[in-house]
C-alpha cells in the first residue's frame, strides 16, 4: 500500500469516525445523573467510533514520522525533520485548547478534529509515494 496511501486512508477513516461520533445521539440523562427509560443507549457505539478515530490518528502520527524521513533528501533531512517536529509541537499545544471548546458544544472538538483530519487526508492524496524508491541524496536528485 505504501506510506503515502496509508497516510491518506487512515486520515480519512479517522475523520469519518470523528464526524460519525458527532452524528450519533448523545446519552440521555435526567436530573441527578439517571439515564432515561426506554431510550436506546448509544454509549458503546459512540465510544467505539471515538476510539476508532483516535486509533487511526495515532497510526497517522507514526506514518508521518516515517514518511517525513523518506521525503526529504539526505542533505536536508535534519532541517526538514526539525521543521516538522516544530509543527507537531504546535499541534500538541493546540489540541488541549480545542478540547476546551466543549463548553460551547460537546461535539465541537470532535468536529474540528474530524474536519482537520479530512482536509489533511484530501491534501495527502497528492503526496508522492516513496514505496520502492531510492532516497534522494540531494535537492537535485
N, C-alpha and C positions, 0 to 999 in steps of 0.2 A: 504493500500500500504506500509506503514512503512516509517521511516525516511531514511534508507539507500537506499531503492529503489527510493524514491522521489528524493534524492540527485543525484543518478545516472541518472535518467531520465531527470531532469532539467539541469544537466550539459551537457548532450548530445544534448538536444534540443537547449540550449544556444550556444553550439559550432556550431551546424548546422546553426543556424540563423546568427551567426557572419561570418561564412565562406560563406554562401549564399549571404550576403551583399557584400562581395568582388567579387563575380562572376557576380553580376548584373551590367549592363552598367552604367558608371558614367554619370552625366548630361553633355550634350553637351553645351559648351559655346564658343563664339567667342570673339574677342577683344571688350572691352567695357562692358562686362558682359551680353550681349544679348544672348538669347538662340537660338539654331539652328532651322531653319524652317524645318518642315516635319520629325523631329526625335522624336520617342516615348519618352515620359517623364517617366522615371522610378523612379523619386524622391520620390513619395509617397510609392512605394513598397520598395525602399531602406530604407526609414525612418522606415517603419513598421517592416522590418526584424531587423534593428538595435535596435529598441525599444523592440522587442521580445527577442533578445539576452540579452539586459540589464535587462529586467524583469526576465528572467529565472535565470540569475546570481545573481540578488537581492534575489530571492527565495532561491538560494543555500546558500547565506550568513546566512539567518535566520535558514535554515535547519541545517547547520553545527554547528551553535551556540547551538541549542537544542540537536543535536545528540552527540556532544562532551561531554555534561554533562552526558549523559547516558552511554557512552562507558567507561569512566574512573571510577574505583572503588572509593567508598566514601573516602577511606584513601588517595587517590592520586588526587582527583578531582580538588582541588585548584591549585596544581602544574601543572596538565595537562591543565587546562583552561588558566593558565598563559602562558605556553609554546605556546599554540595555539593562544593566543592573540598577542604574540610577532610575530609569523609567519604572522598573519593577518596584523599587522602594517607594516611589511617588504613589503608585497604585496601592501599595501596602499601607501607606499613611492615609490615603483617601477612603479605603474600604470601610474602616470603622466609622468614618464620618457619614458615609452613605447609609449605614445601618441606623444612625440616629434619626433618619428621615421617617422611620416608622411611627414617630409621634404624629405625623400628618396622615399617614395611611399605612396600615400594616403590610400591604403588598408592595408599596413603592420601592423599597430596597431591592426586592426580587425583580421587579420590572426593570429597574436600572441595570442590575447585573445581567439580566437576560438580554436587554437591548444592546448593551455594550458587547456582550459575547456574540450576538447576532451580527452586528456591524463588523466586528473583528473576524468572524467566520467568513463573511462575504468578501472582505478585503483579502483575507489569507488565501482565497481561491486563486489569486493572481501571483502568489509567491512561486518562485522556481523550485522544482523538485530536485533534491540532492541525491536521491537513491541511485546508487551505481555510478556516480560521477566522481572524478578526482577532485580533491580540494584545491581551490585556486591558491597559488603561492604569492601572487602579486595582483595589483589592480588591473594590469593589462592581461592577465590570464594566468 
